[in-house]
Amino acid sequence: WVAFLIAALATPSLAMLYVGRPMRAGVYLALTLLVSLGAFLLARQGLWPAGLSFTPPLYLLTVVGIVDAIRIAVQHTTTFTGPWFTTWRGIAAVTVALVALLAGYRMFFATYVTPSGSMLPTLQVNDQFVVSKRAYRDAAPQRGDVVALTVPGLLVIKRVVGLPGDVVVYDPGSRRLTINGVAAGLENLEPNVVRETIGDRSYLVQHEGRSRGGRYEVPDGHYFVLGDNRDNSQDSRYDTFSFVPAANVLGKVTFVYWNTRDPVRAGTAVD
């Protein structure tokens, strides 16, 4: 039962250490990484079925690990003396080390899922993406960056358009963005999709109707953000959202690592 619980609630690798099989622990760890990497690579090549998550193979590997751990454990129901990592202290030490590694990763990166279409076409609904939490440790967000940020009670993804002290004007009629008197470049690509250019940054913007515009003076220590789906985005143009304090910016969105509906988006860089 202990082997079952460790394999089911933690990982088969940890269960293999508990039953005294360190080589098998390494094999299960390697298989877990290979399955995840294999799914990612197949998705990038368009060979992964749409609608299938990468998690079922991992669940199957866990089930195999549970059965394997129980099979080994029942051989030692009467007596068993193993290395240090088979004891409770050993398992606790390995668990603490794994948690520390995970915590270290979370200090630098976070993963989220796109909840809405406000960032179309840059981010699709159900895109699972990585946020670099250290991107702005030694530098401030720049115009054009796609960032994860918090507004009261919500985590949202928007594009930084205005920096502290900027004067931003958005004309919903011409769909033209102007920053400090300089109009952003617009290039029509397809119906309702344009390429917008601010300085040396270019990205795609989608229009589906008409939305709010105006003139906005960005206060010190704040940013003006917009959604790429300009007519379907709650952002700094609206009083309920307004300017974003610098402290509310969590990090920079870097790349999409998975989308079950559209697996080929795996590995897509977010510009």
N, C-alpha and C positions, 0 to 999 in steps of 0.2 A: 504493500500500500504506500509506503514511503517513496519507493522508486516510481510508482505510478504518479503520485502527486507532484514530485519534482519534475518529471518529464512533461506532465500536462500543464502545470502552472508556471514552470520556469522554462527550461529547454531540455531536449533529449541529451545534449552534451553534458549538462550538469548532472543529469541522472546517471549517465555513463561513468562520471567520476565517482558518484556515490556507490555504484556497484563494482568499482575497482577496474574499470576498463578505460584508461586514459587514451589509448590509441583510438578506440571507437568514439570517444568524446571529440577528438580532433577530426575524425571522419564526418561526424554529424555536423560539426561546425563548418567544415569545408563544403559539405553538401548544401547547407543552408545558404551560404554565400554564393555557391555556384548556381543554385536554382534561381535566386534573386537576380544575379547578373545575367544568367541565360535568358530569363524572361525579358529583361531590359533590352538585351541585344536583339532578340527575336522581334520584339515590338518595334525597335528602330528600323529593322529591315522589312517591316510590314508582314511578318510571318506569324504574328501572334493573333489569335482570333478576337475580333471585336466583341465586347461584352463579357469577356472572361478576365477576371482579376488575376493578378500574379500570386494571390494568397492561397488558392486551393492546393497547388503543389507543395506549399510550405505546410499546410494543414496535414496533407498526406504524409509528409516526412515526419511530422510530429507524431502521428498515429503509429507509424512504423517504429519510431523511437520508443514510444510507450510500450508497445508489445515487446520490443527487444529488451528494454530495461526490466520488465516484469519477468521475462524468460530467464534472464541472468540472475535476478534476485531470488527467484524460488529455488535456485540451486544452493542457496546459502541460508535457508530458513532456520537451521539449528545453530550454526556457528560461523562466524566470518571475522577474520582479522586482516585488515588491508592497510594500505599506505595512509598517510596523514589526510589525503583529500577524500577518503571514504568516511571520515568521522564528521560529526556535526560541526566541530570547530573548523575543520577543513572546508566543508561545504559553505559554511558561513563566510569564511575568508574569501573563497572564490566568488561568492555572491556579491560581497562588498566590492571586490575588484571590478566585477562586471558592471555594477551600479555606478562605480566611480568613472568607468570608461564611458558609460551612457551619459552621465552628468557632464563629463568633459565635452562630449559631442554636442550636447544641448546648449552648452555655453557659446558655441560658435555657430551652430546651425539649428534651424527649426523647419518642420515640414507642415504644410497646410493644404487644404483643398479649396479650389475656387468655388464659392457658394452661389454666385450669380453671374449674369452676363454683362456686368458693368464695365469689364475690361476687354470685351470683344473688340477687335479680333485677336488681340495680343494673347489673352488668356481665355481658353474655352471653359465652359461649365464643366466641373468635375476634373479639371486639371489638378494633379497633385504636384506641388512644386516645393523647391528648397529656398529658404531665406537665409542669407548670410547675416548673422547677428553682429558680426565684427566689422562689417563693411564700413561703418561710419565711426569706428573707434578712433581713428586718427584723421578722418576727413568728414566733411559735411555732405549731405545729399546734394546732387547736382541736377540741373534741369534735364528732364528726360528720364531720370531714374524711376523705375517701378519699385515701390516700397510697400512693405507691410506696416500698418499703423493701427493705432487704437483710437476709437471714438467711444464715448460713453456706452459701455456694455457690449461693444462690438469690435471684432478685428476685421479690417477691410484692406483691400489692395487698390492703390491708386498710383497715378503718375505725377511726379513732382514737376510743376510747370513754373511756379513763381517762388523765388528765394526771398529771404528777409530784405525788406526795403524795395522790392520790385513793385511796379505798377502794371497790373495785368488787365487787359481788356479782351472780352470775348463777345463777338458780334454773332448772335444766333442766325441772323439773316444771311450774311455772307459765309458764316461758319469759319470766320477768320480769327485767329488768336494773335494778339499783339502784346509784346512785353517791352516795357520801357520805350515805347514808340516804334519798335521794330516789329514788323509783321512776320509771322511764321510763314515759311514756304508751304504751299499746298500743291500736290500733284495728284490729279484724278487717276485712279488705277482701274476701278470697276464701279458699277452702280453702288452708291452709298459708301464706298471705301476710298479714302485718300491717304497719301503719304504726307505727314506733317513734319516739317523740319524746323528745329530751334537750334540755331548755331550749327554745331557739327553733329547734332543728334537727330536722327530720323526714325519714325515709327508709323505704324498704321493706325488710322482713326476711322471709326464707323459712324455713320449718320443714318438715323431712321425716321427723323421727323424734325421737330423744332423744340429747342429747350431754352432754358434761362441763360441770359447773358448779363453783362454789366461791366463796370469798372471797379477794380479791387486793388487796394493798397495793402500790401503784405506787411504786417507789423514785425518788429524785431523778434527774433527767436521763434518765428513761425514760418510755415510753408503753405503755398497755395497748390492744391492738388486737383486733378481732374481724372475722370474715367475715360478710357479710350472709346467707349461706347457713349459718345457725348450726349445723345438724347435720351439715354436710359441709365443715368448715373447720378446718385446722390453724392455730391462732392462740395468743394469749397465755394461754389456758386450759391449754395443754399444756407440760410441762416441756421438751420438745425445741425449743419455740419461745420461750416465756416473754416477759418484758418486752423492749421494743425500745429500745435506746439512741438518744438524739436524733441522734447522728451517723449512724445507719443510715437515717434518713428522707431519701430522695432528692428528693422533691417532692410536689406536690399534683396529683392526677388531675383534669383540667378537663373534657374532653369527648371523645366518641367521634367519630372522623372517618371510620371505615369498618368495615363488617362484610360480607364477601362473601356469607355465608349469609342475612343479613337487611339488605340495603342501606338500608332506610328508617331504620335507626338512625344513619346518618351525621348528625352535628351534634347528637346527643343530649348534653345537659349532664349531668355526673355530680354529683349532689347528695349 
